[in-house]
Structures are given as C-alpha cells and as structure tokens.
Amino acid sequence: MDTLFLETFLAVIDCGSIAAAARQLDLAPTTVAQQIKALEKQLDNALLRRSGHTVKPTAAAHRIIERARLIVRETRDLRASASSGVLPVGPLRLGATQYALMQLLPPSLHEWRRRYPEIEIYIEPGNSQELMEQVVSGDLDAALIVHPLFALPKSCEWVALVEEPLVLITPTAMQVEDVLATLVEEPFIRFSRKVVGGKLVEAYLQGHGLKPKSQFELDGIDIIVKFVAEGLGVALVPDRPKANHEAQGVRRWEVPEPRLFRTLGIIWQRASVRAPLVVALNELMAEQAI
C-alpha cells in the first residue's frame, strides 16, 4: 500500500473536500480523486461519501483514520531517521499562531530557504491550545505558541522567544497620572478571558483589587487597539515588540508591579526524530532577533 494515498486520504478528511485537499497538497483535484479511488480499491471499501461540494467519511473510514495517521507519522519518521545528512529530511511540520505568522516567522523563513533549500517547512495556523495538542499527539513537529498557564507535558521541550509585559493602552490624547485609577474610571475594553492574554489581564486586575467598567470583551489585540484608538475605552494588553503605538493611534503606559508577562516560544517533542530541525529553526530565529 502506498502511504502517499493515506496522506491524501487524511488531507481530504481534514479539509472536508477534495478541492480543498487538492489545494493543500498542490495537486489537481482529479489526481486526489484517483488516489482515493485507488486506496478504496486496495482496502475493498468505500471511504468517502459525497454531500454537495463536501465529503464525509464512511463507517469504514472512521475505523481506519487513527491507524492511518499513525502509519503516515511512522513512515515520515522512518524516512527522517534514514537521512544521511547533518539534519533529518523534511518537511518540518510547524504550527504557528497568527502573531507568530505575522511577526516572528517571515524573516526566519527567508533565511531558512537560503540555508536549507532542500528542507521544506509546512505551516499549520491555529490557536495555542490546539497547536500544543497537535505537537503532543505527533501531528506537528513543533509549534510557535503562547505558553499556557499550566506546566507543559514532560515529553516536550520549550524555548521562550518573546516576553510581553502587560501595559495600559489609551487614546494618544489621553493623559494618565495614575494607571490603576485610569483602569477603574475609564470604560474598559477587556481582552477575552478565553485566551492566555485575557487570563493574565484578569489575574492582574484581581491582584490589584480592581473592578473596571467593562464595555467590550474582544479576542485579538489588533481589534482592541482599534477600539482604543477610536476612543471607545482603555485596555490592558501584552506589549508586542516593535509595535508602533503612536501610528496605531494609541499610547502605552507601564503598569505598577508586580507586572505579568505573556510568553511566546516554541514547543516540540523531545524524542522527535525531527528535533534537530526544530533546534536549527530556533537558533535561526534567535539570530534574526539580534
């Protein structure tokens, strides 16, 4: 059985359609359909049923999905282990949050292509919790995420890349003499408590006994900055490196101690055969940050 067909099958399952899987795999939809048919013939079972423009796994498909993932992972690991080069063969399957995609990765990817043109990096966007779970399960080799507010699995390595202290942001015209008083007196735009940054904001407020007049609860620093710039309130957010606050129409103010930090970094499985690739990427990102 060709494991390439299994990879195609899993891509269709994950994407929900042959067309979407074809785009992800950079194949023609007809090629994807042919590979699925070949796999169905080898297994003597229908694996997909069509529903409009989407496809759904059959009962037979549900029974083999997890085993198929395991076979594909082990085949990739075997290929990487057999490499005779200094680094294992790729691709490196890397998860990344939106912030990492926008700010951390682009310069490093340019340099990676120059140094290691033969090793591809496949990037999976997502939120920190989902990406960490995919690293733990082996579906991803590594991920650039926000450190959760709990201990990481002992099977994983972690390197912190960026520490972002919480800061108060206000419209540029607002003058602040007392940060804590401003947080209580002005309309407050809250960072969603469903994410790490928002939980840190909540911990800071509770630690100082503050009960702000919450107007909105938003998930995303960019939209919070936009609301503050429009004069809709003030906010506590992680202070992102290289952020041009004045150009965004806001002003930042340091908050009283004890300050809390959101930490972004890279996580990977310690025992992964592609760990050397992750270490190489981490070293490259550290160089780019200098």
Secondary structure, 3 states (H helix, E strand, C coil): CCHHHHHHHHHHHHHCCHHHHHHHHCCCHHHHHHHHHHHHHHHCCCCEEEECCEEEECHHHHHHHHHHHHHHHHHHHHHHHCCCCCCCCCCEEEEECHHHHHHHHHHHHHHHHHHCCCCCEEEEECCHHHHHHHHHHCCCCEEEEECCCCCCCCCEEEEEEEEEEEEEEEECCCCCCCHHHHHHHCEEEEECCCCHHHHHHHHHHHHCCCCCEEEEEECCHHHHHHHHHCCCCEEEEECCCCCCCCCCCEEEEECCCCCCEEEEEEEEECCCCCHHHHHHHHHHHHHHHC
